[in-house]
Structure formats: C-alpha cells, structure tokens
Amino acid sequence: MTDTTKLAVVTGAASGIGRALARRLDADGWRLALTDVNAPGLEETRGMLRGEASLHTFDVADREAVHEFADELHERHQHVDLVVNNAGVDLAQSLADVSYEDFEWIFGINFWGVVHGTRAFLPRMLERHSGTIVNVSSVFGIVGWPMHGTYCAAKFAVRGFTETLRHELVGTGVRAVTVHPGGIKTNIVRNSRYHRDHGGAGKDKAVEIFDKIARTSAEEAADVIVDGVRKGKQRILIGADARVIDSVQRLAPEDYFGVMSRFAPRRRSKPKG
C-alpha cells in the first residue's frame, strides 16, 4: 500500500539550519529522511524529534551515494514530497592562494551536493507532478566577499542553477526554491577550512566576530524557510542583514562593494625576508 504521509529529505541535518529544519518539520507532522557525514550529530538530531526519521550517513559530494539514497527512499515510501539541499561548508582563503584541492572540496559539497540532491529526486517528482526542491544558497550568492571567493562562487552557482530550474519547472507541478541566509548562528565558521595566512585574523578571531554579527538563530531560519515554502515563495531571504545586502546590491549592482568595503577583510602581502 502506498504511504501517503508527507516525506521530507534534509541534508546537513546533524547541526545548524539542517537540524532546526528537522525539528520544525517534525513538529509540523512530516516524516523525515535526514543525511549528514556526521553520524553522531544525526543521532543527536533524531533524539530531539517526536516522529519518524531515518538517518543516512554519506557525503553529498558522492553522486552515486546520493542516487542510491533516493532510490532507497522511493522503494520504501514511493514518493518524496520535499527535498532541502542544505549541506554546506566554508573555506577562508584568497582566490590567489587557494589550492585546487580546496576549491574542488567546497564545490563538491556546496554546489555538486545541490545538483546531486536535485537530480536524484527530480525525475520522480516530475512523474507525480508534485514536489518541492529547496536549495540553500547564501547572501554570498548575491554579493561577493573577500577571502571567501570559493564559497561565493559555489553559492552563486546554486543560485543560477535553481533560478534556471524554476523557469524550466513552470507548469509541471514541481517547485524550485532558492534560500539566501544572512548571518545564522551555526558552527559553519568553526568547522570551516581556514587558511588566512597573509596577516589576516586567525580562525578563533573569525569565529568570535561571526558569533557577534550572526543575529539570526538556526530555529528562526528554519521557520522562515518552512513558512516561505508553505506560502509559495520562490526566493527566500533570511535575516535583516540578507534583506539589506540584497537591497544594496539591487540599487548599486556595480558599486555595492564600496558600501560594504569597510567591513570586508583584506588580503595582505606576505612579509619579505
């Protein structure tokens, strides 16, 4: 017998926005399939839930693993109603100095993870003429930011991918939603690869600064996402900072960085000798 209970997939569910989304969706009565590379973190998330949640530990950068996961869910439940491609990582280093290995690492998770999660579930959603795919970009998918060029590039790519998909899905019954969080109180900076070795602030200082400027809780972010999807929004901004930055970029698409430059980190030359 076909299961008619709503089923949602959330990637990166071991902490941060992913965990908060799991808790909000669980409270709303959704059945959940949660993924992360952090198995203990997933178990902690499940311990916070009241309803049913299956846990799946793999790297979203692994295309085969993502497609096997999608096949497993459809075999078990016959449908997936909501996919939130949320898993993400950060990297701090100048574009002049970042290694190709680090570039590929961040794109594997932040961009290809979104592509894999979309393409693994989209065909069956199209067959059913129903479903929603939510891809988490960033405010740094709207504006560039020094020392985080790889992150920005991946998040800009998520934005372009999802906005194009939205056009292609018109009339199919399937929706694509782009999410642009501002500063969210998560561990993304603590867990980042940090290579600011040219006189910039150390990682501990960066974490301290981020904790001060990140004004929105993960729980608030989850509420904005779920409520926005329910209301049919196609583009969701999270936090006052995201809304301000989006407005500045729209008003001054070429000159916005002049407004923001006082807050931006600078690459410093290596000392001679």
Stockholm file with secondary structure:
# STOCKHOLM 1.0

chainA/1-273         MTDTTKLAVVTGAASGIGRALARRLDADGWRLALTDVNAPGLEETRGMLRGEASLHTFDVADREAVHEFADELHERHQHVDLVVNNAGVDLAQSLADVSYEDFEWIFGINFWGVVHGTRAFLPRMLERHSGTIVNVSSVFGIVGWPMHGTYCAAKFAVRGFTETLRHELVGTGVRAVTVHPGGIKTNIVRNSRYHRDHGGAGKDKAVEIFDKIARTSAEEAADVIVDGVRKGKQRILIGADARVIDSVQRLAPEDYFGVMSRFAPRRRSKPKG
#=GR chainA/1-273 SS CCCCSCEEEEESTTSHHHHHHHHHHHHTTCEEEEEESCHHHHHHHHHTCSSCEEEEECCTTCHHHHHHHHHHHHHHHSCCCEEEECCCCCEEBCTTTCCHHHHHHHHHHHTHHHHHHHHHHHHHHHHHTCEEEEEECCGGGTSCCTTBHHHHHHHHHHHHHHHHHHHHTTTSSEEEEEEEECSEESSTTTTSEECCCSSCCCHHHHHHHHHHHCCEEHHHHHHHHHHHHHTTCSEEEESHHHHHHHHHHHHCTTTHHHHHGGGSCCCCCCCCC
#=GC SS_cons         CCCCSCEEEEESTTSHHHHHHHHHHHHTTCEEEEEESCHHHHHHHHHTCSSCEEEEECCTTCHHHHHHHHHHHHHHHSCCCEEEECCCCCEEBCTTTCCHHHHHHHHHHHTHHHHHHHHHHHHHHHHHTCEEEEEECCGGGTSCCTTBHHHHHHHHHHHHHHHHHHHHTTTSSEEEEEEEECSEESSTTTTSEECCCSSCCCHHHHHHHHHHHCCEEHHHHHHHHHHHHHTTCSEEEESHHHHHHHHHHHHCTTTHHHHHGGGSCCCCCCCCC
//
